[in-house]
Amino acid sequence: MKLGTIYGVGVGPGAPDLITLRAIHVLRSVDVIAIPRKDRFSKSTAWRIARPNVGDVEGQERIFLHFPMTKDPAITKPAWRQAMDQVGQRLEAGK
């Protein structure tokens, strides 16, 4: 079984026209994009920046992961565990 690969991609300082060409290429070439957001109900700032450049990629999955904006480990640890489980499932599937 071949595991998937994780790429860490930054979206730049905040404007869609400042994301690098390399970041766009990586984001358009992967099977899954894991997208952070501050809570389960808010929109992702990172995706707002990346989306105009990435667009729709046929067959690509996007998962929105909850990363709470707090230092309270009682809140962050379960959220991080859930995010890691979601990413881990895709990696084990070779994505």
MMTF fields as JSON, N, C-alpha, C and O atoms, coordinates in Angstrom:
{
  "mmtfVersion": "1.0.0",
  "mmtfProducer": "UNKNOWN",
  "numBonds": 379,
  "numAtoms": 380,
  "numGroups": 95,
  "numChains": 1,
  "numModels": 1,
  "chainsPerModel": [1],
  "groupsPerChain": [95],
  "chainIdList": ["A"],
  "bondAtomList": [4, 2, 8, 6, 12, 10, 16, 14, 20, 18, 24, 22, 28, 26, 32, 30, 36, 34, 40, 38, 44, 42, 48, 46, 52, 50, 56, 54, 60, 58, 64, 62, 68, 66, 72, 70, 76, 74, 80, 78, 84, 82, 88, 86, 92, 90, 96, 94, 100, 98, 104, 102, 108, 106, 112, 110, 116, 114, 120, 118, 124, 122, 128, 126, 132, 130, 136, 134, 140, 138, 144, 142, 148, 146, 152, 150, 156, 154, 160, 158, 164, 162, 168, 166, 172, 170, 176, 174, 180, 178, 184, 182, 188, 186, 192, 190, 196, 194, 200, 198, 204, 202, 208, 206, 212, 210, 216, 214, 220, 218, 224, 222, 228, 226, 232, 230, 236, 234, 240, 238, 244, 242, 248, 246, 252, 250, 256, 254, 260, 258, 264, 262, 268, 266, 272, 270, 276, 274, 280, 278, 284, 282, 288, 286, 292, 290, 296, 294, 300, 298, 304, 302, 308, 306, 312, 310, 316, 314, 320, 318, 324, 322, 328, 326, 332, 330, 336, 334, 340, 338, 344, 342, 348, 346, 352, 350, 356, 354, 360, 358, 364, 362, 368, 366, 372, 370, 376, 374],
  "bondOrderList": [1, 1, 1, 1, 1, 1, 1, 1, 1, 1, 1, 1, 1, 1, 1, 1, 1, 1, 1, 1, 1, 1, 1, 1, 1, 1, 1, 1, 1, 1, 1, 1, 1, 1, 1, 1, 1, 1, 1, 1, 1, 1, 1, 1, 1, 1, 1, 1, 1, 1, 1, 1, 1, 1, 1, 1, 1, 1, 1, 1, 1, 1, 1, 1, 1, 1, 1, 1, 1, 1, 1, 1, 1, 1, 1, 1, 1, 1, 1, 1, 1, 1, 1, 1, 1, 1, 1, 1, 1, 1, 1, 1, 1, 1],
  "groupList": [{"groupName": "MET", "atomNameList": ["N", "CA", "C", "O"], "elementList": ["N", "C", "C", "O"], "formalChargeList": [0, 0, 0, 0], "bondAtomList": [1, 0, 2, 1, 3, 2], "bondOrderList": [1, 1, 2], "singleLetterCode": "M", "chemCompType": "L-PEPTIDE LINKING"}, {"groupName": "LYS", "atomNameList": ["N", "CA", "C", "O"], "elementList": ["N", "C", "C", "O"], "formalChargeList": [0, 0, 0, 0], "bondAtomList": [1, 0, 2, 1, 3, 2], "bondOrderList": [1, 1, 2], "singleLetterCode": "K", "chemCompType": "L-PEPTIDE LINKING"}, {"groupName": "LEU", "atomNameList": ["N", "CA", "C", "O"], "elementList": ["N", "C", "C", "O"], "formalChargeList": [0, 0, 0, 0], "bondAtomList": [1, 0, 2, 1, 3, 2], "bondOrderList": [1, 1, 2], "singleLetterCode": "L", "chemCompType": "L-PEPTIDE LINKING"}, {"groupName": "GLY", "atomNameList": ["N", "CA", "C", "O"], "elementList": ["N", "C", "C", "O"], "formalChargeList": [0, 0, 0, 0], "bondAtomList": [1, 0, 2, 1, 3, 2], "bondOrderList": [1, 1, 2], "singleLetterCode": "G", "chemCompType": "PEPTIDE LINKING"}, {"groupName": "THR", "atomNameList": ["N", "CA", "C", "O"], "elementList": ["N", "C", "C", "O"], "formalChargeList": [0, 0, 0, 0], "bondAtomList": [1, 0, 2, 1, 3, 2], "bondOrderList": [1, 1, 2], "singleLetterCode": "T", "chemCompType": "L-PEPTIDE LINKING"}, {"groupName": "ILE", "atomNameList": ["N", "CA", "C", "O"], "elementList": ["N", "C", "C", "O"], "formalChargeList": [0, 0, 0, 0], "bondAtomList": [1, 0, 2, 1, 3, 2], "bondOrderList": [1, 1, 2], "singleLetterCode": "I", "chemCompType": "L-PEPTIDE LINKING"}, {"groupName": "TYR", "atomNameList": ["N", "CA", "C", "O"], "elementList": ["N", "C", "C", "O"], "formalChargeList": [0, 0, 0, 0], "bondAtomList": [1, 0, 2, 1, 3, 2], "bondOrderList": [1, 1, 2], "singleLetterCode": "Y", "chemCompType": "L-PEPTIDE LINKING"}, {"groupName": "VAL", "atomNameList": ["N", "CA", "C", "O"], "elementList": ["N", "C", "C", "O"], "formalChargeList": [0, 0, 0, 0], "bondAtomList": [1, 0, 2, 1, 3, 2], "bondOrderList": [1, 1, 2], "singleLetterCode": "V", "chemCompType": "L-PEPTIDE LINKING"}, {"groupName": "PRO", "atomNameList": ["N", "CA", "C", "O"], "elementList": ["N", "C", "C", "O"], "formalChargeList": [0, 0, 0, 0], "bondAtomList": [1, 0, 2, 1, 3, 2], "bondOrderList": [1, 1, 2], "singleLetterCode": "P", "chemCompType": "L-PEPTIDE LINKING"}, {"groupName": "ALA", "atomNameList": ["N", "CA", "C", "O"], "elementList": ["N", "C", "C", "O"], "formalChargeList": [0, 0, 0, 0], "bondAtomList": [1, 0, 2, 1, 3, 2], "bondOrderList": [1, 1, 2], "singleLetterCode": "A", "chemCompType": "L-PEPTIDE LINKING"}, {"groupName": "ASP", "atomNameList": ["N", "CA", "C", "O"], "elementList": ["N", "C", "C", "O"], "formalChargeList": [0, 0, 0, 0], "bondAtomList": [1, 0, 2, 1, 3, 2], "bondOrderList": [1, 1, 2], "singleLetterCode": "D", "chemCompType": "L-PEPTIDE LINKING"}, {"groupName": "ARG", "atomNameList": ["N", "CA", "C", "O"], "elementList": ["N", "C", "C", "O"], "formalChargeList": [0, 0, 0, 0], "bondAtomList": [1, 0, 2, 1, 3, 2], "bondOrderList": [1, 1, 2], "singleLetterCode": "R", "chemCompType": "L-PEPTIDE LINKING"}, {"groupName": "HIS", "atomNameList": ["N", "CA", "C", "O"], "elementList": ["N", "C", "C", "O"], "formalChargeList": [0, 0, 0, 0], "bondAtomList": [1, 0, 2, 1, 3, 2], "bondOrderList": [1, 1, 2], "singleLetterCode": "H", "chemCompType": "L-PEPTIDE LINKING"}, {"groupName": "SER", "atomNameList": ["N", "CA", "C", "O"], "elementList": ["N", "C", "C", "O"], "formalChargeList": [0, 0, 0, 0], "bondAtomList": [1, 0, 2, 1, 3, 2], "bondOrderList": [1, 1, 2], "singleLetterCode": "S", "chemCompType": "L-PEPTIDE LINKING"}, {"groupName": "PHE", "atomNameList": ["N", "CA", "C", "O"], "elementList": ["N", "C", "C", "O"], "formalChargeList": [0, 0, 0, 0], "bondAtomList": [1, 0, 2, 1, 3, 2], "bondOrderList": [1, 1, 2], "singleLetterCode": "F", "chemCompType": "L-PEPTIDE LINKING"}, {"groupName": "TRP", "atomNameList": ["N", "CA", "C", "O"], "elementList": ["N", "C", "C", "O"], "formalChargeList": [0, 0, 0, 0], "bondAtomList": [1, 0, 2, 1, 3, 2], "bondOrderList": [1, 1, 2], "singleLetterCode": "W", "chemCompType": "L-PEPTIDE LINKING"}, {"groupName": "ASN", "atomNameList": ["N", "CA", "C", "O"], "elementList": ["N", "C", "C", "O"], "formalChargeList": [0, 0, 0, 0], "bondAtomList": [1, 0, 2, 1, 3, 2], "bondOrderList": [1, 1, 2], "singleLetterCode": "N", "chemCompType": "L-PEPTIDE LINKING"}, {"groupName": "GLU", "atomNameList": ["N", "CA", "C", "O"], "elementList": ["N", "C", "C", "O"], "formalChargeList": [0, 0, 0, 0], "bondAtomList": [1, 0, 2, 1, 3, 2], "bondOrderList": [1, 1, 2], "singleLetterCode": "E", "chemCompType": "L-PEPTIDE LINKING"}, {"groupName": "GLN", "atomNameList": ["N", "CA", "C", "O"], "elementList": ["N", "C", "C", "O"], "formalChargeList": [0, 0, 0, 0], "bondAtomList": [1, 0, 2, 1, 3, 2], "bondOrderList": [1, 1, 2], "singleLetterCode": "Q", "chemCompType": "L-PEPTIDE LINKING"}],
  "groupTypeList": [0, 1, 2, 3, 4, 5, 6, 3, 7, 3, 7, 3, 8, 3, 9, 8, 10, 2, 5, 4, 2, 11, 9, 5, 12, 7, 2, 11, 13, 7, 10, 7, 5, 9, 5, 8, 11, 1, 10, 11, 14, 13, 1, 13, 4, 9, 15, 11, 5, 9, 11, 8, 16, 7, 3, 10, 7, 17, 3, 18, 17, 11, 5, 14, 2, 12, 14, 8, 0, 4, 1, 10, 8, 9, 5, 4, 1, 8, 9, 15, 11, 18, 9, 0, 10, 18, 7, 3, 18, 11, 2, 17, 9, 3, 1],
  "groupIdList": [1, 2, 3, 4, 5, 6, 7, 8, 9, 10, 11, 12, 13, 14, 15, 16, 17, 18, 19, 20, 21, 22, 23, 24, 25, 26, 27, 28, 29, 30, 31, 32, 33, 34, 35, 36, 37, 38, 39, 40, 41, 42, 43, 44, 45, 46, 47, 48, 49, 50, 51, 52, 53, 54, 55, 56, 57, 58, 59, 60, 61, 62, 63, 64, 65, 66, 67, 68, 69, 70, 71, 72, 73, 74, 75, 76, 77, 78, 79, 80, 81, 82, 83, 84, 85, 86, 87, 88, 89, 90, 91, 92, 93, 94, 95],
  "secStructList": [7, 7, 7, 7, 7, 7, 7, 7, 7, 7, 7, 7, 1, 1, 7, 4, 4, 4, 1, 7, 2, 2, 2, 2, 2, 2, 2, 2, 2, 7, 1, 3, 3, 3, 3, 3, 3, 1, 1, 6, 6, 1, 7, 7, 2, 2, 2, 2, 2, 2, 2, 2, 2, 2, 7, 7, 7, 6, 6, 7, 3, 3, 3, 3, 3, 3, 7, 7, 1, 7, 7, 7, 2, 2, 2, 2, 2, 2, 2, 2, 2, 2, 2, 2, 2, 2, 2, 2, 2, 2, 2, 2, 6, 6, 7],
  "xCoordList": [0.847, 0.0, 0.895, 1.839, 0.583, 1.344, 0.549, -0.608, 1.188, 0.546, 0.603, 1.465, -0.32, -0.336, 0.763, 1.535, 0.821, 1.821, 1.128, 0.12, 1.675, 1.161, 2.068, 3.292, 1.461, 2.177, 1.636, 0.421, 2.5, 2.087, 2.198, 3.277, 1.097, 1.067, 0.515, -0.575, 1.251, 0.762, 0.066, 0.389, -0.891, -1.63, -1.195, -1.879, -0.075, 0.464, -0.064, -0.667, 0.161, -0.173, -1.642, -2.011, -2.486, -3.905, -4.679, -5.906, -4.024, -4.727, -4.59, -3.502, -5.668, -5.603, -4.547, -4.021, -4.226, -3.23, -1.793, -0.855, -1.61, -0.263, 0.133, 1.244, -0.744, -0.403, 0.602, 0.49, 1.575, 2.613, 2.105, 1.146, 2.761, 2.424, 2.656, 1.903, 3.69, 3.966, 2.843, 2.42, 2.356, 1.242, 0.006, -0.667, -0.285, -1.433, -1.259, -2.196, -0.059, 0.206, -0.021, -0.674, 0.513, 0.341, -1.139, -1.64, -1.83, -3.236, -4.099, -5.088, -3.744, -4.525, -4.163, -4.92, -3.009, -2.538, -2.839, -2.61, -3.339, -3.541, -4.965, -5.896, -5.1, -6.411, -7.323, -8.542, -6.719, -7.485, -6.829, -5.605, -7.653, -7.157, -7.799, -9.024, -6.962, -7.432, -7.385, -6.324, -8.536, -8.682, -9.012, -10.01, -8.181, -8.456, -9.528, -9.673, -10.268, -11.194, -11.285, -11.028, -11.653, -11.591, -12.672, -12.488, -13.795, -14.834, -15.681, -15.504, -16.58, -17.368, -18.336, -18.837, -18.6, -19.646, -19.11, -19.853, -17.839, -17.284, -16.697, -16.405, -16.536, -15.87, -14.363, -13.895, -13.63, -12.178, -11.532, -11.771, -10.727, -9.966, -8.974, -8.814, -8.31, -7.337, -8.004, -7.446, -9.205, -9.892, -10.41, -10.444, -10.811, -11.238, -10.094, -10.322, -8.874, -7.7, -7.332, -7.021, -7.367, -6.898, -7.916, -7.538, -9.189, -10.227, -10.215, -10.351, -10.059, -10.07, -8.975, -9.138, -7.872, -6.763, -6.849, -6.413, -7.4, -7.471, -8.67, -8.568, -9.807, -11.014, -11.515, -11.209, -12.282, -12.815, -11.899, -11.587, -11.474, -10.634, -11.432, -11.812, -11.681, -12.506, -11.928, -10.747, -12.786, -12.383, -11.67, -11.391, -11.37, -10.643, -11.607, -12.709, -11.166, -11.955, -11.426, -10.22, -12.337, -11.953, -12.57, -13.779, -11.718, -12.22, -11.899, -10.768, -12.902, -12.739, -12.492, -13.311, -11.352, -10.925, -11.039, -10.692, -11.525, -11.762, -10.487, -10.003, -9.947, -8.805, -9.21, -9.118, -9.657, -10.158, -9.094, -7.913, -9.531, -8.642, -8.61, -9.123, -8.001, -7.858, -6.611, -6.092, -6.138, -4.999, -5.449, -4.617, -6.739, -7.289, -7.154, -7.829, -6.288, -6.084, -7.328, -7.443, -8.249, -9.496, -10.327, -11.16, -10.101, -10.812, -9.96, -10.464, -8.677, -7.829, -7.495, -7.512, -7.197, -6.772, -7.824, -7.478, -9.094, -10.089, -10.248, -10.43, -10.179, -10.319, -9.131, -9.309, -7.928, -6.735, -6.787, -6.415, -7.249, -7.353, -8.328, -8.05, -9.448, -10.431, -9.851, -10.054, -9.133, -8.506, -7.473, -7.416, -6.66, -5.642, -6.285, -5.776, -7.394, -8.099, -8.587, -8.452, -9.155, -9.662, -8.532, -8.663, -7.425, -6.275, -5.667, -5.315, -5.544, -4.961, -5.715, -5.101, -7.041, -7.843, -7.499, -7.404, -7.317, -6.989, -5.575, -5.333, -4.637, -3.266, -3.202, -2.497, -3.95, -3.973, -4.586, -4.265, -5.455, -6.064, -5.148, -5.514, -3.961, -3.015, -3.191, -2.606, -4.004, -4.257, -3.333, -3.391],
  "yCoordList": [-1.177, 0.0, 1.244, 1.343, 2.182, 3.43, 4.529, 4.778, 5.188, 6.295, 7.56, 7.702, 8.476, 9.762, 10.674, 10.296, 11.857, 12.862, 14.138, 14.547, 14.763, 16.062, 17.163, 17.07, 18.205, 19.41, 20.555, 20.733, 21.317, 22.511, 23.707, 23.999, 24.392, 25.51, 26.742, 26.7, 27.827, 29.093, 29.86, 29.7, 30.691, 31.441, 32.906, 33.731, 33.223, 34.57, 35.516, 35.086, 36.81, 37.802, 38.21, 39.03, 37.654, 37.946, 38.343, 38.431, 38.581, 38.971, 37.854, 37.303, 37.516, 36.443, 36.657, 35.682, 37.893, 38.132, 38.053, 38.276, 37.738, 37.606, 36.164, 35.927, 35.202, 33.792, 33.395, 33.847, 32.56, 32.223, 31.252, 30.512, 31.269, 30.343, 28.897, 28.003, 28.673, 27.325, 26.841, 25.69, 27.698, 27.322, 26.967, 25.974, 27.768, 27.484, 26.134, 25.338, 25.879, 24.608, 23.426, 22.45, 23.512, 22.422, 22.233, 21.109, 23.313, 23.215, 22.643, 21.96, 22.91, 22.386, 20.937, 20.257, 20.452, 19.119, 18.015, 16.843, 18.351, 17.34, 16.776, 17.398, 15.571, 14.911, 15.546, 15.581, 16.047, 16.588, 17.884, 17.972, 18.888, 20.096, 20.14, 20.13, 20.188, 20.343, 21.833, 22.454, 22.39, 23.835, 24.203, 23.732, 25.045, 25.427, 26.505, 27.353, 26.445, 27.525, 27.587, 26.597, 28.752, 28.961, 28.24, 27.953, 27.942, 27.163, 26.476, 26.714, 25.643, 24.83, 25.646, 25.154, 26.86, 27.654, 28.801, 29.382, 29.134, 30.274, 29.837, 28.661, 30.804, 30.554, 30.61, 31.263, 29.945, 29.891, 31.096, 31.355, 31.818, 32.933, 32.416, 33.014, 31.313, 30.74, 30.361, 30.6, 29.766, 29.366, 30.576, 30.562, 31.616, 32.858, 33.414, 33.951, 33.287, 33.776, 32.853, 33.325, 31.547, 30.587, 30.292, 30.069, 30.289, 29.837, 30.53, 29.844, 31.859, 32.488, 31.958, 31.963, 31.504, 30.988, 29.49, 29.006, 28.762, 27.303, 26.89, 25.999, 27.536, 27.209, 25.811, 25.258, 25.247, 23.898, 22.923, 23.104, 21.89, 20.849, 19.553, 19.083, 18.988, 17.783, 16.661, 16.329, 16.08, 14.956, 15.335, 14.469, 16.598, 17.024, 17.142, 17.677, 16.633, 16.726, 17.87, 18.113, 18.557, 19.629, 19.334, 19.139, 19.303, 19.076, 20.306, 20.792, 20.789, 21.959, 21.487, 20.779, 21.889, 21.437, 22.558, 23.707, 22.211, 23.159, 23.32, 22.356, 24.542, 24.884, 26.042, 27.202, 25.74, 26.779, 27.829, 27.515, 29.056, 30.169, 30.364, 31.35, 29.411, 29.459, 28.685, 27.89, 28.924, 28.159, 27.085, 26.382, 26.951, 25.988, 24.571, 24.232, 23.738, 22.394, 21.511, 20.557, 21.814, 21.046, 21.268, 20.433, 22.382, 22.689, 22.325, 21.747, 22.663, 22.459, 20.991, 20.546, 20.244, 18.852, 18.004, 17.3, 18.041, 17.253, 17.716, 16.894, 19.022, 19.541, 19.109, 18.709, 19.185, 18.758, 17.26, 16.821, 16.476, 15.027, 14.716, 13.865, 15.397, 15.178, 15.554, 14.842, 16.673, 17.093, 16.059, 15.701, 15.582, 14.586, 13.28, 12.631, 12.893, 11.684, 11.833, 10.911, 12.996, 13.213, 13.193, 12.592, 13.852, 13.872, 12.474, 12.01, 11.809, 10.461, 9.466, 8.621, 9.55, 8.658, 8.838, 7.862, 10.062, 10.32, 9.848, 9.296, 10.062, 9.605, 8.08, 7.536, 7.401, 5.944, 5.438, 4.34, 6.229, 5.877, 6.215, 5.999, 6.743, 7.067, 8.417, 8.713, 9.255, 10.605, 11.604, 12.791],
  "zCoordList": [0.0, 0.0, 0.0, 0.783, -0.885, -0.949, -0.271, -0.61, 0.697, 1.395, 0.553, -0.315, 0.815, 0.133, 0.657, 1.538, 0.115, 0.467, 0.916, 0.339, 1.951, 2.41, 1.88, 1.973, 1.326, 0.916, 1.763, 1.853, 2.37, 3.094, 2.161, 1.647, 1.945, 1.001, 1.693, 2.265, 1.647, 2.158, 1.045, -0.132, 1.428, 0.412, 0.343, -0.263, 0.952, 0.837, 1.892, 2.875, 1.692, 2.714, 2.784, 3.625, 1.918, 2.084, 0.849, 0.904, -0.239, -1.465, -2.507, -2.672, -3.206, -4.2, -5.279, -5.816, -5.609, -6.648, -6.14, -6.906, -4.851, -4.301, -3.99, -3.517, -4.243, -4.051, -5.135, -6.275, -4.791, -5.762, -6.815, -6.593, -7.956, -9.034, -8.604, -8.988, -7.812, -7.328, -6.421, -6.525, -5.536, -4.657, -5.487, -5.211, -6.486, -7.36, -8.046, -8.107, -8.561, -9.244, -8.296, -8.665, -7.088, -6.125, -5.8, -5.817, -5.508, -5.134, -6.26, -5.993, -7.485, -8.617, -8.94, -9.632, -8.447, -8.842, -7.826, -8.123, -6.65, -5.615, -5.636, -6.147, -5.062, -4.984, -3.941, -4.106, -2.869, -1.739, -1.279, -1.192, -0.986, -0.327, 1.052, 1.181, 2.076, 3.453, 3.772, 3.731, 4.087, 4.214, 5.655, 6.2, 6.281, 7.673, 7.772, 6.892, 8.86, 9.205, 10.729, 11.414, 11.251, 12.701, 13.481, 14.664, 12.848, 13.504, 12.447, 11.252, 12.873, 11.942, 11.097, 10.086, 11.486, 10.83, 9.986, 9.194, 10.141, 9.413, 8.078, 7.858, 7.204, 5.934, 6.166, 7.099, 5.339, 5.459, 4.78, 3.6, 5.519, 4.941, 3.906, 2.842, 4.214, 3.278, 1.956, 0.885, 2.032, 0.806, 0.039, -1.191, 0.75, 0.08, -0.763, -1.847, -0.269, -0.986, -2.151, -3.245, -1.917, -2.919, -4.017, -5.167, -3.678, -4.608, -5.973, -6.987, -6.048, -7.383, -8.309, -9.53, -7.74, -8.548, -8.795, -9.84, -7.851, -7.973, -8.808, -9.651, -8.576, -9.326, -9.007, -7.95, -9.92, -9.766, -10.49, -11.667, -9.777, -10.355, -10.313, -9.24, -11.465, -11.552, -10.7, -10.803, -9.852, -9.011, -7.734, -6.904, -7.558, -6.362, -5.178, -5.304, -4.035, -2.811, -1.96, -1.897, -1.314, -0.39, 0.961, 1.079, 1.982, 3.33, 4.177, 4.192, 4.867, 5.719, 7.144, 7.731, 7.688, 9.004, 10.026, 9.752, 11.19, 12.27, 13.102, 13.695, 13.141, 13.975, 14.88, 14.478, 16.099, 16.999, 17.325, 17.473, 17.431, 17.761, 19.28, 19.81, 19.951, 21.403, 21.79, 21.007, 22.998, 23.514, 24.491, 25.065, 24.684, 25.631, 25.064, 24.091, 25.663, 25.124, 25.182, 24.412, 26.075, 26.129, 24.87, 24.516, 24.201, 22.957, 21.739, 20.777, 21.784, 20.604, 20.347, 19.2, 21.393, 21.178, 20.462, 19.514, 20.876, 20.132, 18.671, 17.773, 18.447, 17.079, 16.227, 15.076, 16.777, 16.04, 15.752, 14.664, 16.726, 16.539, 15.395, 14.55, 15.378, 14.325, 12.954, 11.97, 12.903, 11.638, 11.189, 10.012, 12.131, 11.779, 11.312, 10.397, 11.932, 11.497, 10.063, 9.259, 9.741, 8.379, 7.355, 6.289, 7.682, 6.773, 6.689, 5.605, 7.828, 7.854, 7.001, 6.35, 6.992, 6.162, 4.686, 3.941, 4.278, 2.862, 2.541, 1.468, 3.47, 3.248, 3.139, 2.289, 4.014, 3.955, 2.65, 2.194, 2.062, 0.769, -0.419, -1.574, -0.121, -1.184, -1.804, -2.846, -1.165, -1.702, -1.062, -1.381]
}
